[in-house]
Amino acid sequence: MKRMLMSVAAVAMLALPLGATEIGDMTDAERQAFRAEVRQYLLDNPEVLMEAIGVLEQRQAEEEAAAQEVAVAENAPALFNSSFDHVGGNLDGDVVIVEFVDYRCSFCRRAHPEVAELIETDGNIRIITKEFPILGEQSVLASRFAIATSIALGGEAYELVRDGLMAMRSDVTELALARLADDLSLDSEAIFAAMDDPLVQTTIDANYALGQRMGITGTPSFVFGDQLVQGYVPLSNMQDIVAIIRDTAG
């Protein structure tokens, strides 16, 4: 709103009395008359304010998109080529999606089956999962367990655990995690042992640093091509974004 009012004021400067190039050049009487004239004009033409707001919002959206493109480009190696993160879907896919997740995040849980459906039905998308536990100790424990699963048992086991953690509604405790591994017929002892691997914390720390550089403040957050999108994105919108990326590339 402050920027919008400044824009309106800039337009209003065109109405300055002849010979006055700045408000400071006016006499007190001219300044008072100018303010009254601007006020009356806006009261008579309130649609000008709505038009100015629309222009400002469009300009801000364009500036934000441009800034996001720069942030993605500057952090491309960490986003797309990190050796720490799980890569799924079609490894040779023509579209790459990066998702920052927290297993305790309700919107991550909501997005999870829709992301899975997108990957499965499209068949030509590479998906990179960034463990980004920001909602407390249980989130951190869940991510450590997931990363340790990948280290100890590989990518397929990681995906099973990831799906299980997204579906988990109980508190995340070591007992609950052991039960999850047993339910999935995975070696829980091997996973817990791998949680002491320095790579577990290195992975989380690298993703925290990446998120800070990119201004990511919540989950889920996605990178579609060269655009950062923070927050839940419905399946239909994700499909539209993927189609636009392909049209642009083609």
CORKAFEN-V29796 format. One record per residue. N is the residue number from 1. OMEGA is omega as a letter, one per 20 degrees, with the letter a starting at -180 (none if undefined). Layout:
N&OMEGA  N&OMEGA
//
This chain:
1&r  2&a  3&r  4&r  5&r  6&r  7&r  8&r  9&r  10&r  11&a  12&r  13&r  14&a  15&r  16&r  17&r  18&r  19&r  20&a  21&r  22&r  23&a  24&r  25&a  26&r  27&r  28&a  29&r  30&a  31&r  32&r  33&r  34&a  35&r  36&a  37&r  38&a  39&a  40&r  41&a  42&r  43&r  44&a  45&a  46&r  47&r  48&r  49&a  50&r  51&r  52&r  53&r  54&r  55&a  56&a  57&r  58&r  59&r  60&r  61&r  62&r  63&r  64&r  65&r  66&r  67&r  68&r  69&r  70&a  71&r  72&a  73&a  74&a  75&a  76&a  77&a  78&a  79&a  80&a  81&r  82&r  83&a  84&a  85&r  86&r  87&a  88&a  89&r  90&a  91&r  92&a  93&a  94&r  95&r  96&r  97&r  98&r  99&r  100&a  101&r  102&a  103&r  104&a  105&a  106&a  107&r  108&r  109&r  110&a  111&a  112&a  113&r  114&r  115&r  116&r  117&r  118&a  119&a  120&a  121&r  122&r  123&a  124&a  125&r  126&a  127&r  128&a  129&r  130&r  131&a  132&a  133&a  134&a  135&r  136&a  137&r  138&r  139&r  140&a  141&r  142&a  143&r  144&r  145&a  146&a  147&r  148&r  149&r  150&a  151&a  152&a  153&r  154&a  155&a  156&r  157&r  158&a  159&r  160&r  161&r  162&r  163&a  164&r  165&r  166&a  167&a  168&r  169&r  170&r  171&r  172&r  173&r  174&r  175&r  176&r  177&r  178&r  179&r  180&r  181&r  182&r  183&a  184&a  185&r  186&a  187&a  188&a  189&r  190&a  191&a  192&r  193&a  194&r  195&r  196&r  197&r  198&a  199&r  200&a  201&r  202&r  203&a  204&a  205&r  206&a  207&r  208&a  209&r  210&r  211&r  212&a  213&a  214&r  215&r  216&a  217&a  218&r  219&i  220&r  221&a  222&r  223&r  224&a  225&a  226&a  227&r  228&r  229&a  230&r  231&a  232&r  233&r  234&a  235&a  236&r  237&r  238&r  239&r  240&a  241&r  242&r  243&r  244&r  245&a  246&r  247&r  248&a  249&a  250&none
//
